[in-house]
């Protein structure tokens, strides 16, 4: 059904219908012409046979001499002398037992003037009929031939239309393929513009103009985001420094410490958000450089877990780390800072979305089938998440009331892609498993 809904399928269907209608009308006309010719030929053959038999009738002797019809023929001979009633001389057995018709018998009547035995003028009438079956069989063969020709024409028309559609739609296929590549990796690449001077060229030009406007808008947005993040970092750093100095003052009343601690946490959260915005702008513009050096994946994961362990304890959640000791060396070529950001984001995401009191597990090992090293974070879910691909979309939040801007998994996935493989997400037994995979 999908093939018929496509432009190529619709073209083939329309071409086949039009071609079939034309061939069908032409076939109907030919059938009528052939039928007329066959009827005329059958009538001429029957009339010639009737005259042949009539010529053999002889009334000059004491007894009339009459020919006999062949098998499959029915015949009647009658004579009428001048001033006398018509007199039948012969009729075939079962003559007119069945009513003549176009599907049963076809007959003809011929006459000839002659003289009877007494020398009186007379008129001989001969009626000859034969079966209409042979003519019907010929017409049936003609119909079958025309139907076969029509079916073959439709198949040929569909094949020609499909081939023509494939040929004509080549520019659109190239545009579609290029559009998919641009959609997978947006950049300066544009759609091919065939110099055909038709609607396809106009479509490609319009799409390229739209892509230019979209890229310009995205660049302006990224530049604004990066500039705003840069501008916010300095006042935030000043506020954090001033607040830290104020908190360390021995003259600070004890009643002010809790609100100042809350403000410090909010400033810290705002600082992380600004850093995320700056990282997003670099990731979207592919301007984030990677400094690849040998990094021990197990040590990096352990350091990140130690960094967030106080937050896990404060939230009443347990954090377990399991490292496959059968792997001798976990060294990978990666950017340690960016990789730490990924692991911290995965742990923070598990901390915020795991069930209260539930345990978050981190596993470090090596895949047997691919040979890639991995760090996998697993946490229990409150409910099924459905389509997991949404989790790596920018600004998507599985829980709309949770803190954060919905950028953690998107940032982590983009950094993982820059390192060679996207994050692998799966849901099993009520738990979400997010795996970071790296080559050694």
C-alpha positions, 0 to 999 in steps of 0.5 A, a space after each residue: 500500500 505504501 508503494 502505491 501512495 508514493 509518487 512513483 506508484 501513482 505515476 505507474 498506476 495512472 499510466 497503466 490505467 490510461 494505457 489500459 483504457 486506450 488499449 481496451 477501447 482499441 481492442 473492443 473496436 478490433 473485436 467488433 471489426 473482426 467479428 463482422 469479418 468473421 460473420 461475413 466470411 461465414 455467410 459467404 461460405 454458407 451461401 456458396 455451399 447453398 448455391 453449390 447444392 442448388 446447382 445439383 437439383 434436377 427436376 427434369 426427370 421422372 423423379 427429381 434428383 437432389 443432393 444430400 447435405 454434409 454432416 453438420 448441415 441441415 437442408 430443405 428443398 421446395 419447389 413451386 410451379 407456376 399456379 401451384 402451391 409450394 411442394 417440399 421435396 426434401 428436408 434433413 432429419 430433425 430439420 428445425 428441431 432447434 430454433 435458429 439463432 446466432 448461438 445455435 444455427 446460421 442459415 441462408 435461403 437461395 432460389 433458382 428458376 427452372 422447369 419441372 418434368 412437364 416443362 412448366 416454369 418452376 422456382 426451386 428454393 433451398 434453405 441451408 443451415 449449419 451450426 454456429 459453434 465454429 464461428 462462436 469458437 473463433 470469436 472466443 479465441 479472438 476475445 481471449 487473444 485480445 484479453 491476453 493482449 490487454 493484460 500484457 499491455 497493462 503489465 508492460 505499461 506498469 513496467 514502463 511507467 515504473 522505469 520512467 518514474 525511476 528515471 524522472 524522479 532521480 533528482 528528487 531521490 538525490 535531494 531526499 538522500 542529501 536532505 537525510 544526510 544534512 538532517 543527520 549532521 547539520 552543516 554547510 552542505 546543501 542540496 544538489 540543484 539540477 540545471 533542469 529549469 523545472 519544478 525540481 530545480 525550483 524545489 531544490 533552490 527553495 529548500 537550500 534557501 530555507 536551510 540557509 535561513 535555518 543555519 543563520 538562525 541557529 548560528 545567531 542563537 548559539 552565538 547569543 547563548 555562548 555570549 550570554 553564558 560568558 557574560 554570566 560567568 564573571 558576575 556569578 564568580 564574584 557573587 560566589 566568592 563574596 558569599 564564601 568570604 561572608 560565610 567564613 566571617 566569624 562575626 556572622 550571626 548563626 541565624 544567617 548561616 542557613 539562608 546563606 547556605 541556601 543561596 550558595 547552593 542556588 549559586 552553585 546550581 546556577 553556575 552549573 546551568 551556565 556551564 551547561 549552556 556554554 557547553 551546549 553552544 559549543 556542541 551545537 556549533 561543533 566547536 568543542 575541541 577534544 583533547 584526547 589523552 590516555 585515560 584510565 576509565 575505571 579510575 575516572 569513574 571512581 573519582 566521579 563516584 567519590 565526588 557525588 557520594 556525599 550527595 547520594 548519602 544526603 539524599 538517602 540513596 546507596 551508590 554501588 560501583 562494580 569493576 570487572 577485575 578480569 580486564 587488565 587495563 581500562 586505558 582509553 583515548 579520551 578527553 578526561 574533562 569531557 568524559 568526567 562531565 558525562 559520568 557526573 551527568 549520568 550519576 546526577 540524572 540517576 540520583 534525581 530520578 531514582 526511587 527514594 532509598 533505591 540503589 544506583 549501580 555503576 558497572 565498568 567492564 568490556 563488551 565481549 562482542 565489540 571489545 569496547 570498554 563501558 561504564 554503565 549507570 543503572 537506577 530503578 524507575 518510578 514508571 516506564 519511560 516509553 520511547 527512550 530516544 526522547 531522553 537524549 533530546 535537548 530540553 526533554 525532562 522525564 519528570 517535568 517538576 524535577 530540577 535542571 534544564 533537561 540538558 544533561 543526557 543530551 550533552 552527555 550523548 553529544 560528547 559520547 558521539 564525539 568520542 565515537 559512539 552514542 549512549 546506549 539506553 535500555 529499559 529492563 526489569 523496571 530499571 534504566 540502564 545508560 551505557 557509555 562505550 569507548 574504544 581503547 
